[in-house]
Amino acid sequence: MVAENQIIYLDNNSSTRVDPAVLEEMMPYLTTDYGNPSGSHRFGARVKEATNLARERMAALLGCQPNEIVFTSGGTESDNTALHSALQMSPERRHIVTTSVEHNAVLNYCEAFVRRGCAVTIVDVDEQGHLDLGALERAIRSDTAVVSVMWANNETGVIFPLAEIADLCRLKGVFFHTDAVQAVGKMPIDLSEVPVHFLSLSGHKLHAAKGVGALYVNRKARFQPLLVGGPQEGGRRAGTDNVPSIVGLGKAAELSLSTLEEENTRVRALRDRFESTLLAELDEVLVNGDPGARLPNTSNLAFTGVDAQAILLKLDQEGVCCSLGSSCTTGAVQPSHVLRAMHFTNERARSSLRFSFGRYNTEAELDEVLAILPRIVRQLRQLSAAPA
Ligand code: PLP
């Protein structure tokens, strides 16, 4: 049992703790420096300078120009904006290509698009979570407006070959958007090497606040905003800037750039020790997603024969947070669309849990989890084997 009032947080793909250095940079903009960055006085200009610095820091993390960064309210808005813009800019093209493992911010946008009488092709993945690039290429039609493929999957951590997909879209002359909400801050990204038109990211996945994010818009991409109104963000996203959160996101980007390599090495070692110990101690634990092409922090495991919800509940009682490979919709537990898309049975999906490590996890925490989790799985297996 973890000490009372303490938790071991292994749900970093869901959200992350705000870094104290991020909070420190945000504080003046929540207290003393409250001017509107669009204001035409020195007080506002000071705030504008702070958002400009955030833009520069974000651009440095992505390998792009500061004026290619549009601050938004998060991943969902960025995803919606990119797809909206691509469709607005090519009104004669009424087709989207995406994948079966995207986040609902993309999939539900596409569903709404279909309801308006338009077409979407959803490209499948294999059991390892990989895309068939030939199928992706064949899915692109003469009326395709945009291809949207995530950089890394939020549930399994599987990384898609973005450079190849971006090249393919360039050759086909279609807009390319990538949801990089899980990739940014967890792997190196250099947009000077990868020709995407749009890239979405979200602050709360990289130790900044919730409700802030950004959309990278390639300077050569034709663009139409989703939110219209004032001239903020160079006319690409109306509404007074969320200054404290934008400043914090800039700091988070700077921290990420300077610590990425070291942090990845440390987090990967934690994740790998977690998996290898569990696989050695317990029978029939399966890794979901290609272990050779994953984010360093993510482990999605199926505990064959055990209901993952029961494990999650027991872990929660003992102070360990992780997340289910399924979602609770209207009271019923639905196996995750990602795991189902990987052709797993409902049983495998229902026995799967996602553990996502991060900046604040320690070896000592891992020792504790490795003392708790195998015991819980064994207990639950014994219970289900016992005669009724
Ligand atoms: N895309 C992916 C891959 C995500 O994991 C998430 C959040 O979990 C989102 C989009 C949505 O981001 P936000 O919570 O900032 O709207």
Boltz pocket constraint, residues with backbone or C-beta under 6 A from the ligand:
constraints:
  - pocket:
      binder: B
      contacts: [[A, 13], [A, 14], [A, 73], [A, 74], [A, 75], [A, 76], [A, 77], [A, 79], [A, 103], [A, 105], [A, 150], [A, 152], [A, 153], [A, 154], [A, 179], [A, 181], [A, 182], [A, 201], [A, 202], [A, 203], [A, 204], [A, 211], [A, 212], [A, 213]]
      max_distance: 6.0
